[in-house]
């Protein structure tokens, strides 16, 4: 045995990320992930953005899956993902994802998956009634990334543990099959002011599509009145805004609103508090609503325009799928050879 450290991955840099088409996107998806998808196009030549429809059926079956898939595609495009620079495609159109996921199901350990907090949250008290797909969700996610040998993955903070698992799976595959450096250990890109956007009603819960209260989230499709109303009714406390970041401690709802303001206006939380510290929510909330409307209204308008032309969306998705398939095919051929499947 040699004492040399294992050879690291030496291939090109590539961005991969995805979103579930469980329904339209919300402000958390936008600030936590989509804004980064758009920005990364400047720094990376190779960005792949997927709509993960196979993940979308793990918790419950989706009656409008194809429509929701087009909605997410429209949101990607409207926010500024440029199909001339980046691939936009649908997970189920590239069977290599599930093929690699099967192999990863045989690499990952039960104990690793049992530790996933997202599974525990979603399964609740009755894990035995959850789908097997919900349990193995993270191995499919690892396959999504690694079937393209992606090196960088922009996501919100809630995906950190899944990304760590993807790294563990990549490392174990490389070790088990004596294929050091074959898969990269993908790096999560999480940092940023929008990494963790919380519910407007309860600052201890993340903003989520599955929250039964629509008042808890800003949807990318909300019109100006809906946004203004939701911000007006957002939970706060009777005290004025603090003047420093430390003053946000123990005030999660306030911290969330200030964080959203900072993220949409492009300032730091400290700068936002320098302007707003000492003022009341009667003044701050309308300013926040205006900032959100200024940022989101053009995107909502563009989503509506694009949704009126499903043929154009489908053409972009089809072309993206063909290109994604072409990238994944030689990687999967290597995987089959490394695993030792009959050819
Ligand atoms: P999904 O559809 O649940 O979320 C899509 C993205 O939005 C981020 N996000 C948030 N960010 C900040 N605050 C919030 N309240 C908030 N809610 C959601 C998520 O972190 C995510 O980045 N498992 C992934 C989908 C996926 C994937 C992948 C991602 C499947 N395969 C491969 C990256 C790479 C998910 O959570 O989707």
Boltz pocket constraint, residues with backbone or C-beta under 6 A from the ligand:
constraints:
  - pocket:
      binder: B
      contacts: [[A, 16], [A, 17], [A, 18], [A, 19], [A, 20], [A, 21], [A, 28], [A, 29], [A, 30], [A, 31], [A, 32], [A, 33], [A, 52], [A, 55], [A, 140], [A, 141], [A, 142], [A, 144], [A, 145], [A, 153], [A, 154], [A, 155], [A, 156], [A, 157], [A, 158], [A, 159], [A, 162], [A, 194], [A, 195], [A, 196], [A, 197], [A, 198], [A, 206], [A, 207], [A, 208]]
      max_distance: 6.0
